[in-house]
Amino acid sequence: MFEKIRIKEHMEVTNFEGQHVGTVDDVEDDRIKLTRTDSDDNMHHYMPMDSVDRIDDNRVYLKQGATIPTGLTA
């Protein structure tokens, strides 16, 4: 289990295989707000906190099968 307080701005968000999904802009309640620069629609996208598997080496790894928001260029 991880502590959501460990998720910080500018951390990389990856899928379960370590492929880039986005970059943390902020944590809002139980969601990770991703930067607009990682989206093809220049909009913020959000990942639910329950999609996070672990935090390791300044990276947030998502669980296998986690739904990636549409509109991300990564």
DAQUI-V705193 format. One record per residue. N is the residue number from 1. RES is the residue in three letters. SS is DSSP state (2 for helix, 1 for strand, 0 for the rest). PSI is psi in degrees with one decimal (none if undefined). NEAR is the number of other C-alpha atoms within 8 Angstrom. Layout:
n: (N,N)
res: (RES,RES)
ss: (SS,SS)
psi: (PSI,PSI)
near: (NEAR,NEAR)
//
This chain:
n: (1,2,3,4,5,6,7,8,9,10,11,12,13,14,15,16,17,18,19,20,21,22,23,24,25,26,27,28,29,30,31,32,33,34,35,36,37,38,39,40,41,42,43,44,45,46,47,48,49,50,51,52,53,54,55,56,57,58,59,60,61,62,63,64,65,66,67,68,69,70,71,72,73,74)
res: (MET,PHE,GLU,LYS,ILE,ARG,ILE,LYS,GLU,HIS,MET,GLU,VAL,THR,ASN,PHE,GLU,GLY,GLN,HIS,VAL,GLY,THR,VAL,ASP,ASP,VAL,GLU,ASP,ASP,ARG,ILE,LYS,LEU,THR,ARG,THR,ASP,SER,ASP,ASP,ASN,MET,HIS,HIS,TYR,MET,PRO,MET,ASP,SER,VAL,ASP,ARG,ILE,ASP,ASP,ASN,ARG,VAL,TYR,LEU,LYS,GLN,GLY,ALA,THR,ILE,PRO,THR,GLY,LEU,THR,ALA)
ss: (0,0,0,2,2,2,0,0,0,0,0,1,1,1,0,0,0,0,0,1,1,1,1,1,1,1,1,1,0,0,1,1,1,1,0,2,2,2,1,0,0,0,0,0,1,1,1,1,2,2,2,1,1,1,1,1,0,0,1,1,1,1,0,0,0,0,0,0,0,0,0,1,0,0)
psi: (151.8,164.0,124.1,-19.8,-19.1,-14.5,119.3,159.6,141.8,1.2,145.3,140.7,126.6,161.4,-176.4,-19.9,-3.2,8.8,136.6,131.1,-40.4,-171.5,136.5,128.2,-39.6,166.8,122.8,112.8,-116.5,35.5,148.3,122.7,124.1,150.5,152.8,-25.8,-17.0,5.1,150.3,-5.8,9.2,35.2,154.0,142.0,158.6,144.7,131.7,143.8,-29.1,-2.3,-11.0,130.2,-49.3,168.6,127.7,132.8,51.8,26.8,145.3,117.5,129.5,156.6,152.2,132.8,-0.5,138.6,121.9,129.1,141.1,151.0,-4.8,138.5,-16.7,none)
near: (4,6,6,6,5,7,11,10,8,7,11,12,13,14,13,10,5,7,7,9,12,12,12,16,11,9,11,7,4,8,10,13,13,14,13,10,6,13,14,9,7,8,8,9,11,9,11,9,9,6,10,11,11,9,12,7,4,7,10,14,14,13,10,6,4,8,5,6,8,4,7,12,6,7)
//
